[in-house]
Amino acid sequence: MYLKLNRKIRLIIIIFFFFGEISEAQNPYYLQKTPLKGEGSYAFLRRFHLDDNACNMTEFLKLNNLNRTDQLYFDKEYKLPILIYDYNGKSIRSTIGNTDYDLAIQIKAYNELVLKENLRKTLYSDSKILWVPYGMFKCPNSISNVEKIEKKKKNLGIKTVTLFGKENQKVEIEDNLLKNRVFYVVSGHGGPDPGARYIGKKHTLCEDEYAYDVALRLARNLIQHNATVYILIRDPNDGIRKEHYLKCDKDEKSIKGKVLPKNQLKRLKQRCDDINEYYRKHKKLGVKSQTAIVIHVDSRSYQKRQDVFFYHYFNSRSGEKTALAINKKFDEKYRKVQKGRGYHGTVSTRDLYILKHTLPTAVFIELGNIRNTYDQRRIILPDNRQALANWIYLGLKDALLK
């Protein structure tokens, strides 16, 4: 009787300690970090060694309400799929509430690796802060295509585009989504013609500067997916800018380094001739997908609020399809980021010179009213300029790949 009771007591003690160890598990939170300049989602996760498990990417996108094609901002914090636990000083297993010894060894090795690479400053045993990769813990057997995709990406390499400026000139090719597709990105006006202007008490806003900045951001997005991109108007001194108020200047030149003519008709003819020359060259090589995107900022009365709107040439079905797809994307995004705001962008035909005389599919985009205070926010804030470029890219992708 004593022996039986003794065994029961010992069993109870063992069960108590076993479950007692598990019961210390906590409700963790997610590590938040900012990406480096030019770092996309894959590169951001790869830097923290989270690229070997599909769960990590899925969780990252879910945590931050992102799509795979969304660009990251270097001055914004994002939640990484790394669970943060207060280390209890006893063991990793009791800290996370999991008795898997092999898992604990992997977590220990991970924390030592990120310490070695200066991704964190102290080891978990000293700081009492334990990093646990989400995929390693929650779905350890779900390693999938992410590793293959990353290896592919490494082989695709990096393109250097000095026009984007020192901070943005290194463009990592993420995939071949737009390979063998050609884009002509045209920012309106330039050189002797600043386009529409708003002259305020402290700052003057010039249409060509803001159209150019959005054009560069769009071009970078396209190149990230291995598109062939021609930037028709160029200013090597500017690059992608993070300032709110962009300095007006007149030093823009054509893609071939020529001075932009003062005469408007000659200026438009110059850029159309350049586009058509490249178009014919690629057509001879068998390229079937070529698209021109022309970016402007409109000028109307101060009181007139104007959503982004689009023009295509008469009888251009491909132009209409592309414009409608981009407009639809803007509508979707506004419904998401500004619920209840409403979006009233339009798509219509217009007999504009550049639409009429360019050979590829062409869409003309007006980003808003440069004289309206509310519309100005759309172009003055650098994050908004990036959003414009992102949404145009996503609309183009939908038009071409669906």
ABEGO torsion letter per residue (X at the ends): XAAAAAAAAAAAAAAAAAAAAAAABBBBBBBBBBBBBGBBAAAAAAAAGAAABAAAAAAAAAAAGBBAABBBBAABBBBBBBBBBBBAGABAAAAAGBABAAAAAAAAAAAAAAAAAGABABBAAAAGBBBBBAAAAABAAABBAAAAAAAAAAAAEBBBBAAAEAAAABBBBABAAABGBBBBBBBBEEEABAEBBBBBAABBBBAAAAAAAAAAAAAAAAAAAGBBBBBABBBAAAEBBABABBBBBAABBBAAGBBBBABAAAAAAAAAAAAAAAAAAAAAAGBABBBBBBBBBBBBBAABBBBBBBBBBBGBAAAAAAAAAAAAAAAAAAAAABBGAEBABBBBBBBBAAAAABABBBBBBBAEBAABAAAAAAAABAAAAAAAAAAAAAAAAAAAAX
